[in-house]
């Protein structure tokens, strides 16, 4: 072998050794971009899913996009209307626990009003019993029977009228059942008033006072239960945020927490392996030149997803948005600043993804 060829061979070997040494010792940060969607870190929605059914859904992307659903269902004839609170305009900031709407139930309001009236009458009756003679208490009990009989007659008439209207198809079966229940309630109240009169006529003064106190305790519990049902019809938002609307929005109310946005992007497996929670990201919203925002990776899906013949992992990043520069619902470019890798791996990564097409998001 000639001297020149030996020199050339040695030079090639030296170049390969140097390239191998540099390729394994020089480390560059893996950096790449993917299209993404910017979504609020938490959303609360109120929707009407049926004529007598409403749903409130809480989407909390801080805990893996967990969805919590509350149902509000009313029998037709009982439910009157859904009333939104005043000032419910897009862009308004509301606090957590704010009442955004009221499911107005005539039956619930009527029950609370009747129980409140009975409670006042029971307290008045107890005061009269504590200061009056037995004859006065008996007379009071007879007045209660007379009032219960009149109410029973009125409810019976309404029930018979409802039966006639049901046969004619004027009212729904649910409304008929509701009036029937009211009639049975009036019958039970009449029987209770008669029992009260019999107990008053036969009992001693101390026994009558004990009966009054027991009735007040029972009414107090029933009133508390009725007020609790009425309070449950006050729909309150569990998170603080802004009232928002989206294109073709089906939600009656949408509250979004946008102080931090979450970017969701599909990342190929060969690049996802270089990412870990805490790695920095940079967001560039589409259509808004010059706007940039920094954030960090918070989650990488454990299971791969397939789309249009491509395999990828969903990666989510949290992006602070206290100044409101980023708009929720928009698309953006998300640049990942991943772990440092060797020069060889960096070159292979660039060559492998040089012809990548944008994955659907």
C-alpha positions in Angstrom: 0.0 0.0 0.0 1.4 3.4 -1.0 2.3 6.0 1.6 -0.5 8.3 0.3 -3.2 5.7 0.8 -2.0 5.0 4.3 -2.3 8.6 5.2 -5.8 8.8 3.6 -7.0 5.7 5.5 -5.6 7.0 8.8 -7.3 10.3 8.2 -10.6 8.7 7.5 -10.3 6.6 10.7 -9.4 9.7 12.7 -12.3 11.6 11.2 -14.7 8.7 12.1 -13.3 8.5 15.6 -13.6 12.3 16.0 -17.1 12.3 14.6 -18.1 9.4 16.9 -16.5 11.2 19.9 -18.2 14.5 19.1 -21.5 12.8 18.2 -21.7 11.2 21.6 -20.3 13.9 23.8 -21.9 17.0 22.3 -25.5 17.2 23.7 -28.2 19.5 22.2 -31.6 20.2 23.5 -34.3 18.5 21.5 -36.7 21.1 20.3 -39.7 20.8 18.0 -43.1 22.3 17.3 -46.6 20.8 17.1 -50.0 22.3 16.5 -52.2 22.5 19.6 -55.5 23.7 21.0 -55.6 26.2 23.9 -58.3 25.4 26.4 -59.3 26.8 29.8 -57.8 25.0 32.8 -61.3 24.5 34.1 -64.8 24.9 32.7 -68.3 24.7 34.2 -71.3 24.4 31.8 -75.0 24.5 32.4 -77.0 22.7 29.7 -80.6 21.7 29.1 -80.5 18.1 27.9 -84.3 17.4 27.9 -87.5 19.3 28.4 -87.4 18.6 32.1 -83.7 17.9 32.7 -80.7 20.2 33.2 -77.1 19.2 33.6 -74.1 21.0 35.1 -70.7 19.7 34.0 -67.4 20.5 35.4 -64.3 19.9 33.3 -61.1 20.2 35.3 -58.1 19.7 33.1 -55.7 20.1 36.0 -56.7 16.5 37.1 -56.7 14.8 33.7 -59.8 16.5 32.1 -62.0 14.8 34.7 -65.7 15.4 34.2 -68.2 15.7 37.0 -71.9 16.0 36.2 -74.8 17.1 38.4 -78.3 16.4 37.2 -81.4 18.6 37.9 -84.6 16.9 36.9 -88.2 18.0 37.4 -91.6 16.5 36.6 -93.4 18.5 34.0 -96.1 20.5 35.7 -93.9 21.2 38.7 -91.0 22.9 36.8 -91.9 26.4 36.0 -88.9 28.1 34.4 -85.2 28.5 34.4 -84.2 32.0 35.4 -80.6 33.2 34.9 -79.3 35.7 37.4 -78.9 39.4 36.4 -75.7 40.5 34.7 -75.0 37.2 33.0 -73.2 38.7 30.0 -70.0 37.4 28.3 -66.8 38.6 29.8 -68.3 39.1 33.3 -66.1 37.7 36.1 -67.9 35.7 38.7 -66.7 34.2 42.0 -66.9 30.6 43.1 -70.2 29.8 44.6 -72.1 32.6 42.7 -75.7 31.8 41.9 -76.0 31.8 38.1 -79.5 30.5 37.7 -82.6 29.4 39.6 -84.8 26.4 38.7 -88.1 27.9 39.8 -90.5 25.2 41.1 -94.0 26.4 42.1 -94.5 23.3 44.1 -91.4 23.8 46.2 -92.2 27.5 46.9 -95.7 26.6 47.8 -94.6 23.8 50.2 -92.2 26.2 52.0 -94.9 28.8 52.3 -97.5 26.4 53.7 -95.1 24.9 56.2 -93.9 28.3 57.3 -97.6 29.3 57.9 -98.2 26.1 59.9 -95.1 26.7 62.0 -96.4 30.2 62.9 -99.8 28.8 63.8 -98.2 26.0 65.9 -96.1 28.5 67.8 -99.2 30.7 68.4 -101.1 27.6 69.5 -98.4 26.7 72.0 -98.4 30.2 73.5 -102.1 30.1 73.8 -102.0 26.6 75.4 -99.4 27.8 78.0 -101.7 30.6 79.1 -105.2 29.4 78.4 -107.7 26.9 80.0 -108.5 23.5 78.6 -111.8 24.8 77.2 -110.1 27.3 75.0 -107.7 24.7 73.7 -110.6 22.4 72.8 -112.3 25.3 70.9 -109.0 26.0 69.1 -108.7 22.3 68.0 -112.3 22.4 66.7 -111.5 25.5 64.6 -108.5 23.5 63.2 -110.9 20.7 62.2 -113.3 23.1 60.5 -110.4 24.7 58.5 -109.1 21.2 57.5 -112.5 20.2 56.4 -112.9 23.3 54.2 -109.4 22.7 52.6 -110.3 19.0 52.0 -113.5 20.0 50.2 -111.5 22.5 48.0 -108.8 19.9 47.2 -111.5 17.2 46.4 -113.2 19.6 43.9 -109.8 20.4 42.2 -109.0 16.7 42.0 -112.4 15.9 40.4 -111.9 18.7 37.9 -108.4 17.4 37.1 -109.9 13.9 36.5 -112.3 15.4 34.0 -109.6 17.4 32.2 -107.4 14.3 32.0 -110.1 12.4 30.2 -110.4 15.3 27.8 -106.6 15.4 27.3 -106.3 19.0 28.5 -103.7 18.2 31.2 -100.8 15.8 31.4 -100.8 12.6 33.5 -98.0 14.2 35.7 -100.2 17.2 36.5 -103.1 14.8 37.4 -100.9 12.8 39.7 -99.7 16.1 41.4 -103.3 17.2 42.1 -104.2 13.7 43.4 -101.2 13.9 45.8 -102.5 17.3 47.0 -106.0 15.8 47.6 -104.5 13.0 49.6 -102.4 15.4 51.6 -105.6 17.4 52.5 -107.3 14.2 53.6 -104.3 13.3 55.8 -104.4 16.8 57.3 -108.1 16.5 58.1 -107.5 13.2 59.9 -104.6 14.7 61.8 -106.8 17.6 62.9 -109.6 15.2 64.1 -107.0 13.2 66.1 -105.7 16.4 67.6 -109.2 17.3 68.7 -109.8 13.9 70.3 -106.5 14.1 72.1 -107.2 17.6 73.3 -110.6 16.6 74.7 -109.2 13.6 76.5 -105.9 14.9 77.7 -104.6 16.9 80.6 -103.0 20.3 80.2 -99.4 19.0 80.5 -100.1 16.4 77.9 -101.6 19.0 75.5 -98.5 21.2 75.9 -96.3 18.2 75.1 -98.4 17.6 72.0 -97.9 21.2 70.9 -94.1 21.0 71.3 -93.9 17.7 69.5 -95.8 19.2 66.6 -93.6 22.2 66.4 -90.5 20.0 66.3 -92.0 17.9 63.5 -92.9 21.0 61.5 -89.5 22.5 62.1 -87.8 19.4 60.5 -90.2 19.4 57.6 -89.6 23.1 56.9 -85.8 22.6 57.0 -86.1 19.7 54.5 -88.3 21.8 52.2 -86.0 24.8 52.4 -83.1 22.5 51.6 -84.9 21.3 48.4 -85.6 24.9 47.5 -81.9 25.8 48.0 -80.9 22.9 45.8 -82.7 24.7 43.0 -80.3 27.6 43.2 -77.6 26.6 40.7 -74.2 27.9 41.8 -71.0 27.8 39.9 -68.2 25.9 41.8 -65.3 27.7 40.1 -64.3 31.4 39.6 -63.9 32.5 36.0 -65.4 34.5 33.2 -68.7 34.0 31.4 -67.8 32.8 27.9 -69.5 31.7 24.7 -68.2 29.6 21.9 -69.3 29.4 18.3 -72.4 27.2 18.1 -72.4 26.9 21.9 -75.2 24.7 23.2 -74.5 25.6 26.9 -77.0 28.0 28.6 -74.1 29.2 30.8 -70.3 28.6 30.3 -67.8 29.7 33.0 -64.2 29.4 32.1 -61.1 29.7 34.3 -58.6 31.3 31.9 -55.9 32.6 34.3 -54.0 29.5 33.1 -54.6 27.8 29.7 -53.9 24.2 28.8 -52.3 23.4 25.5 -53.0 19.9 24.1 -50.7 18.6 21.3 -50.1 15.2 19.6 -46.4 14.1 19.8 -44.9 11.1 17.9 -43.5 8.4 20.2 -39.9 9.0 19.1 -40.2 12.6 20.4 -42.5 11.9 23.4 -39.7 9.8 24.9 -37.6 13.0 25.3 -40.3 14.8 27.2 -41.1 14.9 30.9 -43.3 16.9 33.2 -41.6 20.3 33.9 -40.0 20.7 30.5 -40.4 24.2 29.1 -42.7 25.1 26.3 -43.4 28.2 24.2 -46.8 29.0 22.7 -47.3 31.1 19.6 -51.1 31.7 18.9 -52.0 31.5 15.2 -53.1 34.8 13.6 -51.5 37.0 16.4 -48.0 37.9 15.3 -45.6 38.8 18.0 -47.5 37.1 20.8 -45.6 34.5 22.8 -46.2 32.8 26.1 -44.1 30.4 28.2 -45.3 27.4 30.1 -44.3 23.8 31.0 -45.3 20.3 30.3 -47.7 18.8 32.9 -48.8 15.5 31.6 -47.9 12.9 28.9 -50.5 10.2 28.1 -49.5 6.7 29.1 -51.3 5.2 26.2 -50.7 5.9 22.5 -53.4 7.2 20.2 -53.8 6.4 16.5 -55.1 9.0 14.0 -55.1 8.7 10.2 -52.6 6.0 10.3 -50.2 7.9 12.6 -49.4 7.0 16.3 -48.8 9.7 18.9 -49.1 10.6 22.5 -51.3 13.5 23.8 -49.1 15.9 25.7 -50.6 18.7 27.8 -48.8 21.9 28.9 -49.9 24.6 31.4 -49.5 28.2 30.1 -50.0 31.1 32.6 -52.4 33.7 31.1 -52.9 36.3 33.8 -52.6 39.1 31.3 -55.2 37.6 29.1 -53.1 37.7 25.9 -54.1 34.2 24.9 -57.7 33.4 23.9 -59.2 30.1 24.9 -60.4 27.9 22.1 -57.8 29.1 19.5 -55.2 27.0 17.8 -51.5 27.7 18.3 -48.0 26.4 17.6 -46.5 24.8 20.7 -42.7 24.5 20.8 -41.3 21.9 23.2 -37.9 22.4 24.8 -37.2 18.8 25.7 -34.3 17.0 27.3 -30.7 17.3 26.0 -29.7 14.5 23.6 -26.6 13.5 21.8 -25.6 15.1 18.5 -26.3 11.9 16.7 -29.7 11.5 18.2 -30.4 15.2 17.5 -29.5 14.7 13.8 -31.6 11.5 13.6 -34.6 13.3 15.1 -34.4 16.1 12.6 -34.0 13.7 9.6 -36.8 11.4 10.9 -39.3 14.2 11.2 -38.3 16.4 8.3 -41.3 15.3 6.3 -43.8 15.2 9.2 -47.3 16.2 8.4 -49.3 18.1 11.0 -51.3 15.7 13.1 -55.0 16.4 13.7 -55.8 18.1 17.0 
